[in-house]
Amino acid sequence: MRIGGRGLLLVVASIAPAMAEAQSPAQYPARPVRIVVPQSPGASTDTTARLIAQKLTGALGQTVLVDNRPGAGSVIGTEVVAKATPDGHTLLVVASSITLNPILHKNLTWDPVRDFAPITQLSSFPNILIVHPAVPAKTVKELIALAKAKPGALNYGSAGTATGTHLSAELFKHMTGTDMVHVPYKGGGAAIPALMGGQVQLMFGTTVSALPHVRAGKLRALAVTSPKRSPSAPDVPTIAESGVPGYDHTPWNGFLAPAQTPRAIIARLNEETARILHSPDTKAVFMNEGAEPVGNKPEEFGAIIKSEIAKWGKVIQAAGIRAD
């Protein structure tokens, strides 16, 4: 029996997904692997991706490269991976802000749940509530009392609209009923000096950027945003234990592949990445950066992404946040 050209194409198209699904992890990768980072070099996602890429190169037996594609609040680089061939050779390391994009951008061409296959959560890192030394509040409760006594008088800085440092503050305002004025800067590198100079009175900064100034006595730390204390600052209480029960904003970096990537490849990447994250030298690097390695299962990471989308939708709507 002969099959015409059109029929042959249909047959090949029908068996291709099955052939890809049956691919053994031992056969992957067949060529160098590209990890797209939708932020600029030097961002936490970039440094994390480069650490993982270096160690995956040895584990996979192929070169793993980092490709920075910043722009439009991570939308551009993320779209590159969403449209990539789902064969495990184009991957994505992204910040937790990926869960905000469908809320902030109504015309996205991709969806974080529909268009990506979770590999694993790479790390988690709390923000830290810091104030200028001139602010009289020494605790979270005192800061809340001060903000309620003077609505709109306190200004807080952030690394930009809809960044993690902004959302930590908006969640705090939402849960405490306080009124503080947002002053966005172009990155944390500009916001921290503004806080030290007294241009703003407080900020929910990253532990990496804030702790050196706290230890030098130039800023005062009141609390961390995670549900448990940070190993990098064990003497700093959590916001939840400081009078705001249930408060939790723990930004993260995650590892994703295009949707429809074969399960065997996802499993291989998950296994190798988890092994890297749980190694003593990787833990030491993360600890020095104020982060904690995670390395959970794809299903667990997928559930986190879905829950974050639901959580931040409410906060963003209440705060009236719009993408720049």
N, C-alpha and C positions, 0 to 999 in steps of 0.2 A: 504494500500500500504506500502510495506516494503522498506526502503532505506538502501542500503549496507553501509559498513564502509566508503568507499571512498566517496560515495555520501553524507553521513552525514557530513563528514569533509568539503565538498564543501559548503553545506548549512550553516553550522556554520560559515565558513569563510566569506560567503557572507553577513550574517546578523550581524556579530560582529561589523563592523564599524558603522552601523546604530544604534546598541544598545549603543555603546560608545558615539555617537553623541547625543543620546537622554538622556544621563545621566544628571540628575538635578544637578545644583550647590549645592543644599542642601545635596546631597549624597556624595559630595566630600569634603575632602579626606577620603578614607577608611582606611588609615594607615599613619604612619609618612611620611613626605615629606622631600626629600633631595635636598638641593641647592648646586650644584657643583660650586666651584670657581676655575678656572684654573690658579690661582696665589697663591703665598705663603701667610701664615698668616701675617697680618700687611699691606698688599697692600690695596689701596683704595677700590678695588672691595671686598676684604675680610671684611673690616670694614663695608662697606655698606651692604653686604649680611648678616652679623651678626645682624645688626640693624633691617633689614627687617624680618629676620627669627624669631627673638625674638617677634616681634609684630604680625607676621602672625600666630605664635603658638596660641595666644589668639584668633585671628580673625577666624581661621579655625577650632579650636577645636582639633587639632592634633599637635604633636611635629614636628617642622620644624628644621632640622639640617643642618649645613654647612659642606661640604666635600671638603677640599682643594686638588686639583689635579694639581699641577704646573708642568711645563716642556715643552720644545720645543716651547717657545713663545706662551703659552696658547693652543697649538694645542691638547695636550694630554687630558686635562680635558674637552675641548670643544667636542672632539670626543666621550667621555663617554656619554654625553647628546644627541648628534646627533643619537646615536645608541640605546638609552634607549626606553623603552615602552612608547608610547605617551598617558599616562593616567594622567598626571599632578603630579605624585609622584616623578619625577626626573626633576629638573629645573636647570637653568644656570644663574648666574650673571657674566657678562663679561664686559671688557673694550671695548672702541671703536676700539681698535686694531684688533678686530675680522673682521673688514671690510678690513684690510690689508692682512690677511692671504691668500685669494685666489690670491692675486697679488704677494706675496712674495714666496709662496709655491705652486709649480706647480703640486704636486702629492698628494694634500689633498684628504682624503676620505670623506670629508663633505664640504658643501657649506653654507655660512651664510644666504642665501636667501632660497635655496631649502630645507634645512634640519632643519630649525627652524621656530617656530611660535612666532612672537613678542608678548610680554605681555605689557611692557611699558619701556620707558626710565626712569631710576631712578634719575639720576643727571647729571648736566653739571658743568664743572669746568675749567676755563681758565688757561692756563700757563701764566707765567709772564717773560718778558724779563728783565734779571738782568745782571749787569756788575760789574766788580771789580772796587773799588773806584779809582784806578790808571788810568782807561780808561778815556780819556778826554771828551768823548761824554756824554752830559747831556740830550739829546733828541734822538728820533729815527732818525730824519733827520740828526743830527750830526753823529750818528753811521753809517748811510748809506754813508755819505760823507767820513768818515774815512776809511770804508771798501773799497770804490772805489778808494781812494787815495793810499791805500796799499793793493792791491789784494793778498790774501793768507797769510797776516800777522796776522790776527786775528784768534784765535782758540776758538771754542765754545765746551763746554762740553755737554754731554747728559747722560741719564740713560741707554743708550745702543742703538744699531742699531735698527732702525724701531720702537722705542718707541715714545710716544707722544712728549717728549721733543726734540727728534731728528727731527721729522716731522715738528714741529713748526718752527724750524730753516730752514729746507729745503724749506718750503713754503715761508718763508721770503726771502731766497736767490733767489728763483724762481721768486718772484714778484718784487724784487728790483734790480736784475741783479748784485748782489754782490758775491764775492768769499771769503768764509771763510772756515777754515779747521775744520772738525769734529773730536772730540776726545771722543770716547765712553767710558763710565765707567760701572762697574757692579752695576747699580742701582743709584738712586738719592742720596742715602746716601753716596756714594763715590764721586759723581760729585760736590755736593755743597762744601764740604771741599776743593776740588781741585780748585774751583773758588775762594774761600776765600783766598787760599794760593797763588793765582796768576799763577797757572799752566795753566789755560785757562783764557781768558779775558771776556767771556760772556757765558750765558746759558739761555735757555728758560725753567725755572724750574716750578714745580708745586707751586701754591700759598701756599699750606700747608707747604712745606719744605722751601720756599724762604722768606715768609713774616716775620718770626721772625728775620732773619738776616738783612732784610731791615730795620725793625724797630729799630734794635740795631745799625744801621749805618755801618754794616760790608759789605753790598752790596748796590748797587744803582738800584732802579727799574725805567725802562724807559717806559714800556707799558705792557698792558695785551693783550692776543691773541684773546679774544672774541669780538663780534661785539658791545657789550655794556660794560660799566665799571662794574667791580666786586664790589658787596656790601662789600666784605671783604677789598677792597682797593679802595674806591671811588675817592681818589685823584690821582690815577694813570690812565693816559689816555689809550685809546685803540691804537693798532698799526694802525688801519684804520683811526682814526682821527688824527694820528700823521704823516701822509704823505704817507700812503700805502692804498689807497682806495680799499675796497673789501676784505682786509685781514680778514680771520676768521678761527681760529682753536680752537674749543672748545671741548676738550675731554669729554667723557661721560661714565657712567656705565649704563648697560641695563639689562633687565630681559627677558629671553627667555625660551621657552619650546620646546620639540621635535616637528617637523612638524607632522601634523595630530592629534595633541592634540585636543579633542573636543572643539568646540567654546564656549560651556557653561562653561567649566573649565577656558578657557582663559579669558572669561568675568568676572568670579568670581575673579580670581587672579588680573585682572586689576583693578576691583572696590576696592578690599580690599587694594591693594598696593597703589593706588592713595590716598585712605583715610589716610593711614599711612604717606605718603609723605607730605600731606597737613596739617598734625597736627602741632600745634605750637611747641611741643617739638622736633619733627623730624626736622623741619625747623631750629630750634636753633642749633641742632647738626651739620647739614650740613653747616650752616653759619660759625660756629666755625672752620670747616675744609676747608673753602674757596670754598664751593660748593653750588649749588642751586638745590633743588628738582624739578623734572619735573612732572612725572605722566601723560603722554599723552596717547592717545588711541593707541591700537595695530596697526591700519592702519597708523597713523602718525609716529609711531616709525619705522615701516617697510619701509616707504618712506625715512626716514633719513638714514637707513642702505644702501639702494640702491644708494642714492645720494653720500654718503661717499665713496662707492666703486668706483664710476665713478670719483670723484674728486681726490682721492689719487692715482689712477692708473696713472694719468698724471704726478703728482709730483714725484712719485717713479720712473717712467720711465725716466723722465728728469734728476733725480739725480743719476740714476744708482744704486739704493739701492738694496742690496741683503740680504736675511736672513742669520744670522750667522750660 
